[in-house]
């Protein structure tokens, strides 16, 4: 009767190790360059976003200053005595003009925000596409 614990597999460890292949390591210099490009793209996108936010804030301040000046002019014009119908007509006209101006200004601010956000996103999307090409080239370089 044979001993069940005496099984000796026919394994050649050197042959197994010779056939074992480690995945290729990426070129660390190229990887560092890619990361640097990523950081530069993020930095550029942040700069565009901040410039856009600054432009929106500046334009908003201009709108507020313009609105205050218009309000002062409106108050001065209302201080002059006039007949009731004329005053009511002026108020209605001023309210309509103020509403139309506010809608236009809000659209202008929304357009500024959308433009700067779009530019920042475009920078990041471009870098992402480049990064994907770099990853492909890293992989194909190691296979060759």
Backbone torsions as a table, in degrees:
resi	resn	phi	psi	omega
1	UNK	NA	136.2	-176.9
2	UNK	-89.1	150.6	-179.1
3	UNK	-79.3	120.7	-178.0
4	UNK	-66.8	-19.3	-179.2
5	UNK	-91.5	1.7	-178.7
6	UNK	-96.7	12.4	-180.0
7	UNK	-64.9	124.9	178.5
8	UNK	-121.5	106.6	-179.3
9	UNK	-66.4	151.9	179.5
10	UNK	-90.3	75.8	-178.1
11	UNK	-111.5	130.6	174.4
12	UNK	-108.9	101.0	-174.5
13	UNK	-61.7	-36.3	-179.8
14	UNK	-65.5	-37.7	177.9
15	UNK	-66.7	-43.0	179.0
16	UNK	-62.5	-45.0	-179.7
17	UNK	-65.2	-35.4	179.6
18	UNK	-66.9	-33.7	-179.2
19	UNK	-84.1	-18.2	-179.9
20	UNK	-74.0	126.0	-179.0
21	UNK	-118.1	127.9	175.4
22	UNK	-79.0	145.7	175.7
23	UNK	-62.0	145.1	-179.2
24	UNK	-66.6	137.6	177.9
25	UNK	-83.8	136.5	178.5
26	UNK	-68.1	154.5	176.3
27	UNK	-66.3	116.1	-174.4
28	UNK	-64.7	-31.2	177.9
29	UNK	-66.1	-45.1	179.0
30	UNK	-66.1	-38.0	177.9
31	UNK	-64.1	-41.6	178.1
32	UNK	-65.2	-39.4	177.3
33	UNK	-63.1	-41.8	179.1
34	UNK	-62.8	-42.9	178.7
35	UNK	-64.9	-37.5	177.4
36	UNK	-62.7	-42.1	177.6
37	UNK	-63.3	-38.6	177.7
38	UNK	-61.4	-46.4	179.7
39	UNK	-63.9	-39.7	178.4
40	UNK	-63.8	-40.6	178.9
41	UNK	-65.3	-42.4	178.3
42	UNK	-64.4	-41.4	178.6
43	UNK	-63.3	-43.8	178.8
44	UNK	-63.9	-41.5	178.9
45	UNK	-64.2	-41.0	177.4
46	UNK	-63.6	-39.9	179.6
47	UNK	-62.9	-45.4	178.9
48	UNK	-61.9	-43.8	179.9
49	UNK	-63.5	-41.6	178.8
50	UNK	-67.1	-40.5	177.4
51	UNK	-63.0	-39.4	177.1
52	UNK	-64.1	-43.0	178.8
53	UNK	-63.7	-39.5	177.8
54	UNK	-63.8	-43.5	179.3
55	UNK	-62.6	-40.8	178.3
56	UNK	-64.3	-44.3	-179.6
57	UNK	-64.0	-41.9	179.1
58	UNK	-63.9	-44.5	-179.9
59	UNK	-66.3	-37.7	177.5
60	UNK	-62.0	-41.7	178.7
61	UNK	-64.2	-40.6	176.6
62	UNK	-60.7	-41.9	179.7
63	UNK	-63.5	-43.3	179.5
64	UNK	-63.0	-45.3	179.7
65	UNK	-62.1	-42.1	178.3
66	UNK	-63.6	-41.7	-179.9
67	UNK	-64.4	-40.3	178.9
68	UNK	-64.2	-44.2	179.1
69	UNK	-62.5	-41.3	178.9
70	UNK	-66.6	-37.4	178.6
71	UNK	-64.7	-41.4	177.8
72	UNK	-62.8	-42.8	178.1
73	UNK	-62.5	-41.4	180.0
74	UNK	-63.6	-41.3	179.8
75	UNK	-65.2	-39.4	177.7
76	UNK	-63.8	-41.8	-178.4
77	UNK	-69.0	-29.1	178.9
78	UNK	-77.4	-20.8	-178.5
79	UNK	-71.5	-25.8	178.5
80	UNK	-72.9	128.7	-179.8
81	UNK	-66.1	135.0	176.4
82	UNK	-147.8	172.5	-179.9
83	UNK	-71.6	160.4	-173.0
84	UNK	-62.2	-41.4	-179.3
85	UNK	-66.1	-41.1	179.3
86	UNK	-64.8	-41.5	178.3
87	UNK	-62.7	-43.8	-179.9
88	UNK	-64.1	-40.8	179.0
89	UNK	-65.0	-42.7	178.3
90	UNK	-61.5	-44.1	-179.3
91	UNK	-63.4	-42.3	178.9
92	UNK	-64.2	-43.1	178.7
93	UNK	-63.8	-42.8	179.4
94	UNK	-66.1	-40.1	179.3
95	UNK	-64.4	-42.9	179.0
96	UNK	-63.4	-45.6	179.8
97	UNK	-63.4	-41.4	179.6
98	UNK	-64.0	-41.4	178.7
99	UNK	-63.3	-48.8	-179.7
100	UNK	-61.0	-41.0	178.7
101	UNK	-64.7	-43.0	-179.6
102	UNK	-63.4	-43.3	178.6
103	UNK	-62.2	-44.8	178.6
104	UNK	-62.6	-40.4	180.0
105	UNK	-68.8	-39.4	177.7
106	UNK	-65.0	-38.9	177.0
107	UNK	-64.8	-40.3	177.9
108	UNK	-61.4	-45.1	178.7
109	UNK	-65.3	-41.4	178.4
110	UNK	-62.1	-39.9	178.2
111	UNK	-64.5	-40.4	177.6
112	UNK	-62.2	-44.4	179.9
113	UNK	-63.9	-45.7	-179.5
114	UNK	-63.0	-40.3	-179.2
115	UNK	-63.5	-49.2	-177.3
116	UNK	-68.3	-37.5	177.2
117	UNK	-64.7	-41.9	178.9
118	UNK	-62.8	-41.2	178.9
119	UNK	-64.9	-43.5	179.6
120	UNK	-63.9	-44.6	179.4
121	UNK	-64.2	-38.3	179.2
122	UNK	-61.6	-41.2	177.4
123	UNK	-61.0	-43.8	-179.0
124	UNK	-68.9	-39.2	178.7
125	UNK	-64.9	-39.9	178.7
126	UNK	-62.3	-44.8	-179.9
127	UNK	-66.1	-37.8	178.7
128	UNK	-61.3	-44.2	179.0
129	UNK	-62.5	-42.0	177.2
130	UNK	-62.4	-42.1	-179.0
131	UNK	-62.9	-38.5	178.4
132	UNK	-64.7	-38.4	176.8
133	UNK	-65.9	-38.3	178.3
134	UNK	-64.4	-41.7	179.1
135	UNK	-61.8	-42.9	177.8
136	UNK	-60.8	-42.4	-178.9
137	UNK	-69.2	-34.8	175.7
138	UNK	-60.1	-45.2	-177.9
139	UNK	-66.8	-44.3	-177.0
140	UNK	-71.8	-31.5	177.6
141	UNK	-63.6	-37.3	-175.8
142	UNK	-78.3	-24.7	179.3
143	UNK	-77.4	-29.2	-175.8
144	UNK	-71.8	NA	NA
